[in-house]
Amino acid sequence: MGMIPARAWDTEGVTSLRALQAPFLVTTNDLTAQVVRADMANEMLTGLDKAGVTGLALVPESLRIIYSFGKPFLSLRNFEGVTIRVPTSNTSSQLFDALGATADDLVDPTGNRFDEAIAKGTVAGVEGQFPSTFDVPTAVTANLVPFPKVNTLVINHAKFAQLTQAQQTMLRIAAVKTRDWGVETIPDTATSAAQYCKDGGTVTNTTDAKLADIQRATQPVYTQLEEDPQTKSFIDQIHDLKDNSGAPTRITPCTR
């Protein structure tokens, strides 16, 4: 069994989970919870069959934010020509390419590549969670949420087939409870921002107009994603859920 980030499967030829990485589509905990509990979640997981695993549940972890090691990301201009640390995902990389940035996971066997990039000033920011500790000044653009991090709980397909029906049912029930645990423990963005400020970070918000510019710049990613009918269907279904969901929480800015 394994708990694998949904974002990573598109590097293995699995296309059914890419809607979860659609740019600036899922931007609240409430919508994330609705998506992982919706009927389409099971359809998304079915696509993992081609990778030799059975998908048991989508387990949410957190909303992703973008933080910088210098000027905060407030407009398209801030993304042009810079490198941002982005965990490996074809769809995520396409998003940052559309913004004019270079996505790089900055991973190597030594584990030092990211630290070296920070020291040399060759990495401008990170797509991730609110950092809990840091040695250099960082600034979060709180209303710039590219997507959530959702994990896939999976089991080897052949091993799952060897289980009895009762065992399979037991495992699926446990997986659903794990999903619900994930929903209940998604970090609250306002709480995370408040702690980040207390620790010495900077939180800011871009304007609605500049946010709209950033979102429009990612339209080519949607064009590519929606060439796949299934992915387009998932995106449409998420839009329907979003229309009936609450607006993102407005985070209070703070400075060091």
C-alpha positions in Angstrom: 0.0 0.0 0.0 1.0 3.6 -0.3 -0.1 7.2 0.2 1.0 9.0 -3.1 0.3 12.6 -3.9 -2.3 12.8 -6.7 -0.2 15.4 -8.5 2.6 12.9 -9.2 0.5 10.3 -11.1 0.5 12.3 -14.4 4.2 11.5 -14.7 3.2 7.8 -14.8 0.6 8.3 -17.6 -2.4 8.5 -15.3 -4.7 11.3 -16.5 -7.8 10.9 -14.4 -6.4 13.0 -11.4 -5.3 16.1 -13.3 -8.4 18.1 -12.6 -7.2 18.3 -9.0 -4.2 20.4 -10.3 -6.3 22.6 -12.5 -5.0 26.2 -11.9 -6.8 28.2 -9.2 -9.8 25.9 -9.4 -10.0 24.3 -5.9 -9.0 27.1 -3.5 -10.8 26.4 -0.3 -10.9 23.6 2.3 -14.7 23.3 1.9 -14.5 22.7 -1.9 -11.6 20.3 -1.4 -13.7 18.3 1.1 -16.6 18.2 -1.4 -14.5 17.0 -4.2 -12.8 14.1 -2.4 -16.3 12.9 -1.2 -18.1 13.3 -4.5 -18.9 10.5 -6.8 -16.3 11.7 -9.3 -13.6 10.9 -6.7 -14.2 7.2 -7.4 -14.0 7.8 -11.1 -10.7 9.6 -10.7 -9.3 6.7 -8.7 -10.3 4.2 -11.3 -7.7 5.7 -13.6 -5.0 4.3 -11.4 -5.7 0.8 -12.7 -3.3 1.4 -15.6 -0.5 2.0 -13.0 -1.1 -1.4 -11.4 -2.7 -0.1 -8.2 -6.3 0.1 -6.9 -7.3 3.5 -5.6 -9.0 3.3 -2.3 -9.6 7.0 -1.4 -8.5 10.6 -2.0 -7.2 12.0 1.2 -6.8 15.8 1.4 -3.7 17.3 3.1 -3.7 21.1 2.7 -4.2 24.0 0.4 -1.0 25.0 -1.4 0.3 28.5 -1.2 3.2 30.3 -3.0 5.8 31.9 -0.8 8.9 33.9 -1.9 12.4 34.5 -0.6 12.2 38.2 -1.7 9.5 40.3 -3.2 6.1 38.6 -2.8 4.3 37.2 -5.9 1.7 39.9 -6.5 1.6 40.1 -10.3 2.5 38.2 -13.4 5.7 40.3 -13.6 7.0 38.7 -10.4 6.9 35.2 -12.0 8.7 36.1 -15.2 12.1 34.3 -15.5 12.3 33.0 -12.0 12.7 29.5 -10.6 10.1 28.2 -8.2 10.4 25.0 -6.2 7.5 22.8 -7.3 7.1 19.1 -6.4 7.2 16.9 -9.5 4.0 17.0 -11.6 3.5 17.7 -15.3 0.3 19.6 -14.7 1.9 21.8 -11.9 4.9 22.5 -14.1 2.6 23.6 -17.0 0.9 26.1 -14.6 4.1 27.8 -13.7 5.4 27.7 -17.3 2.2 29.6 -18.3 3.1 32.2 -15.7 6.5 32.7 -17.1 8.4 30.8 -14.3 10.4 27.6 -14.3 9.2 24.8 -12.0 11.9 22.7 -10.5 11.6 20.2 -7.6 15.2 20.9 -6.6 15.7 17.4 -5.5 18.9 15.4 -5.7 20.4 12.4 -3.9 22.3 14.6 -1.4 19.2 16.5 -0.4 21.3 19.7 -0.5 20.2 21.2 -3.9 17.3 23.2 -2.5 19.4 24.7 0.4 22.2 25.6 -2.1 19.7 27.3 -4.4 18.4 29.4 -1.5 22.0 30.3 -0.5 22.9 31.3 -4.1 19.6 33.1 -4.6 18.7 31.1 -7.7 15.3 30.0 -6.4 12.7 32.8 -5.9 10.0 30.9 -4.1 8.2 27.7 -3.2 4.8 26.1 -3.9 4.0 24.3 -0.7 2.4 24.7 2.7 3.0 27.6 5.1 6.6 27.1 6.3 6.9 26.4 10.0 10.6 27.4 10.2 12.9 29.3 8.0 16.3 30.9 8.1 15.7 33.6 5.4 12.8 36.1 5.1 9.8 34.7 3.4 6.5 36.2 2.2 3.3 34.4 1.4 0.7 35.7 -1.0 -2.3 34.3 0.9 -5.0 34.7 -1.8 -2.8 33.0 -4.5 -3.8 29.4 -4.0 -2.9 27.3 -7.1 -4.6 24.0 -6.0 -4.8 21.7 -3.0 -2.5 18.8 -2.1 -4.6 15.7 -2.3 -3.1 12.2 -1.7 -4.2 8.9 -3.2 -4.4 6.0 -0.8 -3.6 2.9 -3.0 -2.8 -0.8 -2.8 -1.1 -3.0 -5.3 -3.7 -4.3 -7.7 -2.6 -8.0 -7.6 -2.3 -8.0 -3.8 -5.8 -6.5 -3.4 -7.2 -9.2 -5.7 -5.8 -11.8 -3.4 -7.8 -10.6 -0.4 -11.2 -12.0 0.5 -14.3 -10.0 -0.2 -14.7 -9.3 3.5 -11.1 -8.1 3.7 -11.5 -5.9 0.7 -14.7 -4.4 2.2 -12.9 -3.8 5.5 -10.0 -2.0 3.8 -12.4 0.2 1.8 -14.2 1.2 5.0 -10.9 2.0 6.6 -9.9 4.1 3.6 -13.1 6.1 3.7 -12.5 6.8 7.4 -8.9 7.9 6.6 -10.3 10.3 3.9 -12.7 11.7 6.5 -9.9 12.1 9.0 -8.0 14.0 6.3 -11.0 16.3 5.7 -11.3 17.0 9.4 -7.6 17.8 9.9 -7.0 20.1 6.8 -5.1 23.1 8.3 -7.2 26.2 8.5 -5.5 28.8 6.3 -6.3 31.7 8.7 -4.8 29.9 11.6 -1.7 28.9 9.6 -1.3 32.5 8.5 -1.6 33.8 12.0 1.1 31.4 13.2 3.3 32.2 10.3 3.1 35.9 11.1 3.8 35.1 14.8 7.0 33.2 13.7 8.2 36.2 11.7 6.9 35.7 8.2 5.2 38.2 6.0 1.6 37.7 4.7 0.1 39.8 1.9 -2.7 39.6 -0.7 -2.6 40.6 -4.3 -5.4 42.7 -5.7 -8.4 41.2 -7.4 -7.4 42.6 -10.7 -3.8 41.2 -10.6 -5.2 37.9 -9.4 -7.5 37.8 -12.4 -4.5 38.5 -14.7 -2.6 35.6 -13.2 -5.6 33.3 -13.6 -6.1 34.3 -17.2 -2.5 33.6 -18.0 -3.1 29.9 -17.1 -5.9 29.5 -19.6 -3.6 27.5 -22.0 -3.3 24.9 -19.2 -7.1 24.5 -19.2 -7.1 24.3 -23.0 -4.7 21.4 -22.8 -6.4 19.6 -19.9 -9.9 19.9 -21.5 -8.7 18.1 -24.6 -9.3 15.0 -22.5 -13.1 14.6 -22.2 -12.9 12.9 -18.8 -10.8 15.7 -17.3 -13.1 18.3 -18.8 -16.0 16.6 -17.2 -14.3 16.6 -13.8 -13.4 20.3 -14.1 -17.0 21.1 -15.0 -18.3 19.1 -12.0 -15.8 21.0 -9.7 -17.0 24.3 -11.1 -20.6 23.3 -10.3 -19.6 22.5 -6.7 -17.6 25.7 -6.5 -20.6 27.8 -7.5 -22.4 26.5 -4.4 -19.4 26.8 -2.0 -18.3 29.6 0.2 -15.8 32.2 -0.8 -12.1 31.9 0.3 -11.3 33.4 3.7 -9.7 36.8 3.4 -6.4 36.6 5.3 -5.2 39.6 7.3 -1.8 40.7 6.0 1.2 41.1 8.4 4.8 42.1 8.0 8.0 41.2 9.7 
